[in-house]
Amino acid sequence: MIVVKAAMAVARRSQDRRFRSLCLWGKRLASFAFIILLFALLFSAFDVQAQKRKKKAARTPQNEAAERVAKAKEDVIAAAQAYKESLVKLLVFQEGDVKTATETVDKRKALVDQQIVSKRELEESERALATAQAKVAETHRQMAEADNLITEAKAEAQLALMPPPRVGGTVSSAVLIRYNGPAHWMLADASKVEGYFLGQFHHALPISAFGQTAVHTQLGFDHSNAMDVAVHPDSAEGRALMSYLRSQGIPFIAFRQAVAGSATGAHIHIGYPSHRIR
């Protein structure tokens, strides 16, 4: 009996030792697993940071410059469109003034015939009508300038994609034609172009922007050595004008349209491309 009890005690001690050993191994395994998990988390964090650094490194100066150019173009288009919208609202009031002035002139003409008002009063109302009509014409001109700027800004991306033309060469697309003439163009030479057009078509060259205008200044474009002609490049007048400019070596950019399916903004820009001044 004593021997049996002793054997049982030895067996219990052996079991206790095995249990403690298993517990110890379990703790060690748990610690080891925790360490592995910790390292995995650390490496994952380092990898995320490395990916972020790679993405930041991918922003080259060229990419940033391209983004700035694209943003500047969007700003110009938005500013030109907002400016044109303000002119459209102004035009409503100006046309109302023309209507009122026209009615006044008509009434005074009848009263002059009846010798109720003087001829001087009629002349005053006629001058008022002429002033009102001049304001409408100026607003229409400024709206055309805004359209031209929108056209040029939207076509700028295409110009950038097109190969630069050699001196005396032409590059074209569905939207524009650029001729890199060898002549040293100066705005003072515009009279030659005007003289050719008048002799060819018996009416004045329809200039929509001559040199630096208030619209170009307000929207930040240097147009000081260029003029815009309001003719469509594909019209008879447009084709003849471009042929003359090539014969004289005068550089130009002909814009067919601002938006596909619309002729708004179609014109011929005579001179070098305009650049932003701010």
Residue pairs with C-beta under 8 A, 6 or more apart in sequence:
69 160
72 276
73 153
73 154
73 156
73 157
76 149
76 153
76 219
76 220
76 221
76 276
77 150
77 153
77 154
79 219
80 146
80 149
80 150
80 153
80 219
81 146
81 150
83 146
83 215
83 218
83 219
84 143
84 146
84 147
84 150
87 139
87 142
87 143
87 146
88 143
90 139
91 136
91 139
91 140
91 143
94 132
94 135
94 136
94 139
95 136
97 132
97 135
98 129
98 132
98 133
98 136
101 125
101 128
101 129
101 132
102 129
104 125
104 128
104 129
105 122
105 125
105 126
105 129
108 117
108 121
108 122
108 125
109 122
111 117
112 118
112 119
112 121
112 122
141 208
142 213
142 214
142 215
144 208
144 209
144 230
145 208
145 209
145 213
145 215
145 216
145 228
146 215
146 219
147 258
147 264
147 265
148 208
148 209
148 228
148 255
148 265
148 267
148 269
149 215
149 216
149 219
149 221
150 258
150 265
151 255
151 257
151 258
151 264
151 265
151 266
151 267
152 253
152 255
152 269
152 274
154 258
154 259
155 175
155 176
155 255
155 258
158 173
158 175
158 176
159 176
159 178
159 253
159 273
162 171
162 173
162 178
163 171
164 171
164 180
165 171
165 178
165 179
165 180
166 180
167 180
167 181
167 182
168 180
168 181
168 182
168 249
169 179
169 180
170 177
170 178
170 179
170 180
170 246
171 177
171 178
172 178
174 256
175 255
175 256
175 257
176 253
176 254
176 255
176 256
177 233
177 242
177 253
177 254
177 256
178 252
178 253
178 254
179 242
179 245
179 246
179 251
179 252
179 253
180 251
181 245
181 246
181 248
181 249
181 250
181 251
181 252
182 249
183 248
183 249
183 250
183 251
185 225
185 250
185 251
185 270
185 271
185 272
186 225
187 210
187 211
187 224
187 225
187 226
187 227
187 271
189 250
190 207
190 210
190 227
190 270
192 248
193 205
193 241
193 244
193 245
193 250
193 270
194 204
194 205
194 207
196 244
197 204
197 205
197 237
197 241
197 244
198 204
198 205
200 240
200 244
201 237
201 240
205 229
206 229
206 230
206 231
207 227
207 228
207 229
207 230
208 228
208 229
208 230
208 267
209 215
209 216
209 223
209 226
209 227
209 228
210 227
211 223
211 224
211 225
211 226
211 227
212 222
212 223
212 224
213 223
216 222
216 223
216 274
220 276
220 277
220 278
221 274
221 275
221 276
221 277
222 274
222 275
222 276
222 277
223 274
225 271
225 272
226 269
226 270
226 271
226 272
226 274
227 269
227 270
227 271
228 267
228 268
228 269
228 270
229 241
229 267
229 268
229 270
230 267
231 237
231 238
231 241
231 267
231 268
232 238
232 256
232 263
232 266
232 267
233 239
233 242
233 254
233 255
233 256
233 266
233 268
234 256
238 254
238 268
241 268
242 252
242 254
242 268
245 251
245 252
245 268
245 270
250 270
250 271
251 270
251 271
251 272
252 268
252 269
252 270
252 271
253 268
253 269
253 273
254 267
254 268
254 269
255 265
255 266
255 267
255 268
255 269
256 266
257 263
257 264
257 265
257 266
258 264
258 265
258 266
